Amino acid sequence: MIALDLQRMAEIFKVLSHPTRLKVVLLLKEHGRMCVCELMSHLNTTQSNLSQHLAVLRLTGLVESQKTGNTIHYRLAENEFLLHLLNDVESFLTKEMTLSE
């Protein structure tokens, strides 16, 4: 049972190791729900590239999507490990920015 949990954690770390995917989950944590066009305004990437990253996040269960009309909105999935991890990343980044000032 523990090996499965470690395998799942390793999968999450692997998926989040790409800067674009990490930025996407941090944006979704901050804004709650966003469409591709909103995410693109924060990221320096193409729509097709972003869609590929969102597909990886969706397939691993870190992000959920909901279609409303012609627009697909994305949000973080309920994942306690992911939320703790993101809180720790944000805390670390905040401390690093404070120390560099």
KAJOBEL-V128803 format. One record per pair of residues at least 4 apart in sequence whose C-alpha atoms are under 6 Angstrom apart, sorted by the first residue. I is the first residue (numbers start at 1). J is the second residue. Records with the same first field share a line. If there is no record, write none. Layout:
I->J ; J
//
This chain:
13->17
16->21 ; 22
27->31
28->32 ; 33 ; 75
32->75
33->74 ; 75
34->38 ; 73 ; 74
35->72 ; 73
36->40
47->51
54->58
55->59
57->62 ; 63
58->62 ; 63 ; 64
62->77
63->75 ; 76 ; 77
64->74 ; 75 ; 77
65->73 ; 74
66->72 ; 73
67->71 ; 72
//
